[in-house]
Amino acid sequence: MSGWSDALRRFLRRGRVWLFSDLPVVASPADWDAAEISSNLGVFALSSAEMAERNITAITIGELELPTGEIVACDPLITGLGRPPFNRKVKPGRYPVILLQAQGCIAAAVLRFGPGLPARWELATFVADRPPVYKSEFLEFIVDDAVASFMDKSVLTIMSDQEELDDYLADVACNIDRFCIDSPIEGNPINVVMFDTGYGDGSYRSFWGLDAAGEPLLLMTDFEVLENADGRNEADR
């Protein structure tokens, strides 16, 4: 039964662009209740013992350089100069990258900007710098190659030749072993983090965890492996 359920979730995830095609384009993240979109935001309130009980592990894989504070999340094989960053910026700096794992998959990718538990959550929307190709385009990003990435917006213009950048990203993406952090230019601290995406291809949404003053504590992309912040198979719950 659990195998059939996983297969069904993968099928629905691949069709998510069309499932959400009738939704309006958001004017503001405030138009959405993040908790209604993802049931997994409570994972950050769990103790280490509770995470272990729910078969969730967290690993820090390194740090991401963000010289502009403008974050791009995308399938690295379908970037292009037109890939917009998130609307919300963070202070330029270097931040830890944490991966949540469950059921042998990467369940979520997290950037941590500060300690503590978020006071509230906000859907992380992308800059709508042109008319959308489909209605939910600026609410999510599409993965066609079972791998996603975080990078600073400046990475998209760091090389003078767009084809050279695309070739670099494709080479790294096609050779990762679950995750990696790599620098496109030797001697330059700017880097890119890549990681497998849950059960594979799909359309994935991200969420800002904010403190009481509205400042970002973390950014999470949910790959929809967890359910209600639980990493166990349905039969094991």
N, C-alpha and C positions, 0 to 999 in steps of 0.2 A: 504493500500500500504506500509506504513512504517513498519508494522509487517512482511510483506513478505520480504521486503528489509533486515530487521534484521535477519530473518531466513536464507536468502541466504548468508549473510555475515558470519553467524555462520558455515554454511555448508562449505563455501570456506576456512574458517580459519582452520577447522579440516583437510582439505585436503591439507594444505599448504606445508607439507613436500614433497608431490609428485608434486605439482605445481612448486616447486622450484628445483626439483631433477636434472634438466639439467643445473643448474647454476654451474660455476666453483668454486672450493674452493678458497677463497681469500688468497693471500699471505700477503696482507696488507690492513688495513682499508682504505687506500688512494685509493684502487681500486674501491671504491663505493662512490657515491654521496648520503649522508645521506638524503638530502632533496627530492631525487627521491624515496626513500624507504618509508619515512613517511612524510605525509603532515601536521603533527601536531607539528612540532618543533617550529613554530611561537607562540605557546600558551604562552611561557615565555615572549614574548614582549607585551602581552595584559595588559591593566590596569585592576584594580579591577572592574571598571564599565563595561569594555568590556567583561570580563569573565562572569560577572553576566548576561549581555545581551545575551551571548551565552550559558547560562545555565551550566556553569562550576564552580565548587566549589573546593577549595583547603584546605586540613586540614593537620596539622602537628601532627603525631601520636606518636612521641617520637624520640629517637636517637638510631642509630646502632653503636655498638662497632666494630671497625676494627683494631685490634692489629697488623696485618701484612699489611694492606692496599690492600690485594688481595681479590677481591669481587667475590663471587659465586652467580649467579642468577639461580634458578631452581624450578621445582616442588618438594616440600620437600618430596613427597612420592616416587620419583624416583631419589634419590641422588647417594649414593655410593661413595666410595673413588675416583672413576675415574672422578667425575664431575669437569671439569677444571674451573679455575677462568677466568675472563676477562684478556686479554693481558695487558691492561693498569692498573697500580697500582696507588693508591693514598697515601698520607701521612697517616701513622697510626694515628688514632684518633677516636673521637666519633662524628657522623654526623646526622643532622636532616633527618627524613624520612617524605616525603610529598606525599599525595595521591590526585590525581585529580579525581573528580567525575562528572559524567554526565549520564543522562537517568537512574538513579537509580543504576548505575554500577561504579566500580572503573575503570577509563579510562586510568590511567597511575600511575606508582610508580616512585618516584623521590628520589634520595639521593643528598643533597646539600653540597658541599664542600667549597663554598665561595659565596659572594654576587656578584650581577651584571648579565648582560645579556651576553650570550655566543657570542663571535666574530665569531666562526665557529663551525660546528658539525662534528662528526666522528662516523661511525658505530662502536659499541662496539663488537668486535670479541672476541672469547674465545681462550685460549691457545690450539693449535693443537698439543697435546702431543702423538698422535697416528693417524693412518689412520682413516678417518671419516667413520662412519657407513652409512651415506647418505651425499650427496654432500654439503648440506647447514648446516650440524650439528654444525659447529663452528661459524655460523652466528646468531644463535637463540637458544632458548631452548623450549622444548616441555612441554606442560601442559596437563596432562590427567585427572586431578582431580579438575579442576576449582580453583586451589589455587597455588600461586607462593611465592617465598621467596627470600630475600637477606640475606646473611650471610658472615662472614669472612671465608676464606679458612680453618683457624685453627679449626673451628667448626667440620669439617669432621673427625678430628683426636683427638678431645677433650676427647672422651670416648675410652677406650681400646677395647671395644667390639662393632664392627660395627652393630650388630643386636640390641644392646641396643640403639645406636644412631638412627637407623631407627625407632625403636619403639617409641622413644621420639618424633621425628619429625612427625610421623604418628598421635600420640596422640594429639599433638598440632594442626596439620592441620585439623584434623577431628572435632575439637571442637571450631574453631574460629568463631566469629560473624563478618564477613566481613574483619576484620584485627586484628592483635595482635602483641605484642612484648614479647618474653619470653626468659628466661635464662635457659640453659640446666643443669647447675650445680649451686647449691645454694652457694652464697658467691663469685662466679666468675662473673666479670662484662660482660663477653662475652655473646652475645645474638643473637637471630634470629628474623627477622621480617617476617610475613606472611600476605598475603592479597588475596582477591578474584581477579579473572582475567577477567575483562570485561564481555563478554557474556558467558564465560566458557572456555572450552578446546581450544587449538590451539598451534601454534608455534609463539613465540613472539620475537621481536628484540629490542635491547637496543641501546642507543645513548649517546655519551659523548658530553656535551656542554663545549667547551674550551674557555679560555680567549685568548687575543691577543698573549700571550707568549706560548700558547699551553698547559697550565695547566688546569686540570679539575675544572670546576665550579659546574657541576652537572652530574648525570647519570640518564637517564630516560628510563624505559621500557614502550613501547607503547602497550596497549591492544586493540587498534583499535576500540574504541568506538567513539572517535572524528573523524570528517572528516574536513580537512582544519582548524584545531584548533577551531572547532565549536561543541558544545555539544548538539545542538538542533536536534530534529527529522527532517527528510527531509521535512516533511509537514509544519514545523513551521519556516523554514528559509526564 
